[in-house]
Structures are given as structure tokens and as C-alpha cells.
Amino acid sequence: MSLNKTVSVIMSVYNAETTVAKSIESLVGQTYENLEILIVDDSSTDKTFNICKEYENNFKNIYLFRNKNNLGLTKNLNFLINKSSGEFLARQDSDDISEPSRIEKQIYFIEKYNLDGCTTRAKIIQTGSIIPKKSLYLPKRFVINFKNPFVHGSLVLKKTVAESIGNYNEKFYYSQDYKLMYDLVTGGSKLKIMKECLYHLNMNENISINKKTQQQYYARCVKKNIEPELII
């Protein structure tokens, strides 16, 4: 089993000056060595870009990009996928934290069970609750019709598998993670959720909270398999 394949971590950041340093620290401290970290700053108005730039200057495997205008998460993730060189893609959000062994354990898990990708369970930073709960044990082909059981920030996925469905669907300005996982699961991709908790998830003032109505609308479009209108 080979664990030296390149993994490309993709992170879109926007006005995350209070959290992004800890998030990046959790990536540069990974036990998996063959890692590149690609970050795009989505036209932040605070010190986020400067913080990220300092890390790029100090670490040879960090690559930083900057948008002149705010483009949104979906387009940014596709941009970073196109810039990546790894055989695997890994997600992380700028207000979340990965356990040091996260990437190494996920690549081992994928290789061991001949998967296309996997996610892990996550601990919510504010409450200490572990997710997913019951949906962890239910068939994903069933659950995906009602909710997204996968913690998007903990995703590790073969790049060719993402490319086979056109990466993230840019018509989904929100709930792009649900749409991606829905298309992967219904398309027959081999995905599993690791029982181990390897990710720490922020649920305070994030997109899911601040844009709840928009998220719910786009999620309904996923469930109904219809094209959404642009709602920002």
C-alpha cells in the first residue's frame, strides 16, 4: 500500500482573520508528508490575506491566490481543483481544524478499502457533539435523498472522481457540498464515513448559520434534482 501520493488540500478563505491561522497550522502539522495546500482569498477586507501570505512565505508547500472580486465558495473550490497537482483532493474550511493524523488515516482508509473517497466524523467546537450520529450507520444512497450525512470539510476524494462529474456544480452558490456528494453517491462512487473523529467543526457564524435560508433553498433543489435560481 502506497501512502506517498500527493494530496492537494483546497481552502477558500474570506474575512477569517480570527481563525485561519489555527486552521492552517493544523494542516502544516499533518503527519502525511506529501501534501500541498492551496488557498484562495476571496477578496477579504480584513487581515486574512496577510496572515495567509505569511504562511506561504514560510512553507514551500503552501500556494496562495487572491481574487479581485468576491466569487463565492463554489467557484473558488473549482479554481483550486484546476490549480492542484495531487491525485487526491482534501477539503478544509478556514474556521475548522484537522487532527494531525487526519490525512494520513484517510488515505490509508481509502487505499485499504479501494474507495473513491471518504469523510470522517467531526466534533462541533462549540458543543463537543460528534456528527454524524444515526446517519453514520444508514445506507448513504438512502440518506442522501433527505440530508447530507458527509462532513464536507473532512472530505478526501480522488481528483479524477471529482472531475468525472464536473467538479462542483457552479449553479449551486450554496449547498455545493450537498450537490457534490449527492451526485457522487447517486452516480455510484464508492464513499464511506470513517467512524473516527478527525475534524473539529465550527458552527458559530459560519455559512450554514448566516445563510441558513439560502442553504435550505439550494438543498431543496438538490433533493428535487432541479436547477436553482441564483439567490445570494
C-alpha positions in Angstrom: 0.0 0.0 0.0 1.5 3.3 -1.1 1.0 6.4 1.1 3.2 8.8 -0.8 0.7 10.1 -3.4 0.3 13.8 -3.5 -2.8 15.2 -1.6 -4.0 18.7 -2.5 -5.8 20.5 0.3 -8.1 23.2 -1.1 -9.3 26.1 1.1 -11.3 29.2 0.3 -11.0 32.0 2.8 -12.9 35.2 3.4 -12.6 37.5 6.4 -11.3 34.7 8.6 -8.5 36.6 10.4 -9.5 35.2 13.8 -9.5 31.5 12.8 -7.4 31.0 9.6 -4.0 30.7 11.4 -5.1 27.8 13.6 -6.7 26.1 10.6 -3.5 26.4 8.5 -1.4 25.3 11.5 -3.5 22.1 11.7 -2.6 21.4 8.0 1.1 22.1 8.1 1.3 19.9 11.2 -0.1 16.8 9.4 1.7 13.5 9.7 1.1 12.9 6.0 4.2 14.4 4.2 3.3 14.6 0.5 0.9 17.5 0.9 0.3 20.7 -1.0 -2.0 23.4 0.5 -3.8 25.6 -2.0 -5.6 28.7 -0.6 -7.6 31.4 -2.3 -8.5 34.6 -0.6 -11.9 35.7 -1.8 -11.3 39.4 -1.7 -11.2 39.7 2.1 -11.5 43.1 3.7 -9.6 42.2 6.9 -6.1 40.8 7.6 -6.9 37.3 6.3 -4.7 37.6 3.2 -1.7 39.0 5.1 -1.9 36.1 7.6 -2.1 33.5 4.7 0.7 35.3 2.9 3.0 34.9 5.9 2.4 31.2 5.9 3.1 31.0 2.2 6.4 32.7 2.7 7.3 30.2 5.5 6.2 26.9 3.9 7.2 25.8 0.4 4.0 23.6 0.0 1.6 26.5 0.5 0.3 28.2 -2.6 -1.8 31.4 -2.1 -4.1 33.1 -4.7 -6.2 36.2 -4.4 -9.4 37.3 -6.0 -10.0 40.9 -7.0 -13.8 40.4 -6.5 -15.7 38.1 -4.2 -16.7 35.0 -6.3 -18.1 32.7 -3.6 -17.1 29.3 -2.4 -18.2 27.1 -5.3 -16.2 28.9 -8.0 -13.2 29.1 -5.7 -13.1 25.4 -5.0 -13.2 24.6 -8.7 -10.5 27.2 -9.3 -8.3 25.4 -6.7 -9.0 22.0 -8.1 -7.8 23.2 -11.5 -4.6 24.5 -9.9 -4.0 21.3 -7.9 -1.5 18.7 -8.8 -2.4 15.9 -6.4 -4.0 12.6 -7.1 -6.3 13.3 -4.1 -8.2 16.4 -3.1 -8.8 17.2 0.5 -11.1 19.9 1.9 -10.8 22.1 4.8 -12.6 25.3 5.9 -10.8 28.3 7.3 -12.6 28.1 10.6 -12.1 24.4 11.2 -9.2 22.3 12.5 -7.9 18.9 11.5 -6.4 16.3 13.8 -2.6 15.8 12.9 -3.2 12.3 11.6 -6.3 13.1 9.6 -5.0 13.0 6.1 -2.7 10.0 6.7 -5.5 8.0 8.2 -8.0 8.9 5.4 -5.6 8.0 2.6 -4.8 4.7 4.3 -8.6 4.0 4.7 -9.3 4.8 1.1 -6.4 2.6 -0.2 -7.3 -0.3 2.2 -10.9 -0.5 1.1 -10.4 0.6 -2.5 -12.7 3.6 -2.2 -13.1 6.8 -4.3 -13.1 8.9 -1.2 -14.1 9.3 2.4 -15.0 11.7 5.1 -14.7 11.5 8.9 -16.8 12.2 11.9 -16.4 15.7 13.4 -16.6 17.3 16.8 -18.5 20.5 16.9 -16.2 23.1 18.6 -18.9 24.9 20.5 -20.7 21.9 22.0 -18.4 18.9 21.8 -21.1 16.9 20.0 -20.0 14.4 17.4 -21.6 14.2 14.0 -22.9 12.4 12.0 -24.8 10.3 14.5 -27.5 7.9 13.4 -26.9 8.6 9.7 -23.5 7.1 10.0 -25.0 3.7 10.2 -27.6 4.0 7.5 -27.1 3.4 3.7 -25.8 6.5 2.2 -27.8 6.0 -1.0 -30.9 6.3 1.2 -29.8 9.1 3.5 -28.6 11.4 0.7 -32.2 11.9 -0.5 -33.0 13.6 2.7 -29.8 15.2 4.0 -26.1 15.3 3.5 -24.5 12.9 6.0 -21.0 13.8 5.0 -18.9 16.4 6.8 -17.7 18.4 3.7 -14.7 19.9 5.4 -13.3 16.4 6.1 -13.6 15.1 2.6 -10.7 13.4 0.8 -11.5 12.4 -2.8 -9.7 11.1 -5.8 -9.3 14.0 -8.2 -10.3 12.0 -11.2 -13.6 11.1 -9.5 -14.4 14.8 -8.8 -13.5 15.6 -12.4 -15.8 12.9 -13.7 -18.9 14.8 -12.5 -17.5 18.2 -13.5 -16.2 19.1 -10.0 -18.6 21.4 -8.0 -21.7 22.5 -9.8 -21.4 26.2 -10.1 -25.1 26.7 -10.4 -25.2 25.9 -6.6 -23.9 29.0 -4.9 -24.8 27.4 -1.6 -25.2 23.8 -0.6 -22.5 23.0 -3.2 -21.2 20.3 -0.8 -24.6 18.6 -0.7 -24.9 18.7 -4.5 -21.4 17.3 -4.9 -22.0 14.4 -2.5 -25.5 13.7 -4.0 -24.0 13.4 -7.5 -21.2 11.2 -6.3 -23.4 8.8 -4.3 -26.2 8.5 -6.9 -23.5 8.2 -9.6 -22.1 5.1 -7.9 -18.9 6.4 -6.4 -17.5 4.3 -3.5 -17.6 6.5 -0.5 -17.5 5.8 3.3 -17.6 7.8 6.5 -14.8 6.9 9.0 -16.1 6.3 12.5 -13.1 8.1 14.0 -13.5 11.8 14.7 -10.6 13.6 13.0 -12.1 17.0 12.3 -13.2 19.9 14.5 -16.1 21.8 13.1 -17.0 25.5 13.8 -20.7 26.1 14.0 -20.6 29.7 15.0 -21.2 32.5 12.5 -20.5 30.2 9.6 -22.2 29.9 6.2 -24.7 27.3 7.5 -25.8 29.7 10.2 -25.5 33.1 8.5 -27.0 32.0 5.2 -29.5 29.4 6.5 -32.4 30.4 4.3 -30.3 30.3 1.1 -28.7 27.0 2.2 -32.2 25.4 2.7 -33.3 26.6 -0.7 -30.4 25.2 -2.6 -30.6 21.9 -0.6 -34.3 21.6 -1.7 -33.1 21.9 -5.3 -30.6 19.1 -4.7 -33.4 16.8 -3.2 -35.8 17.6 -6.1 -33.0 17.4 -8.7 -33.8 20.8 -10.2 -31.7 23.7 -11.3 -31.7 26.5 -8.7 -32.2 30.2 -9.3 -29.3 32.4 -8.2 -30.0 33.6 -4.7 -27.2 35.2 -2.8 
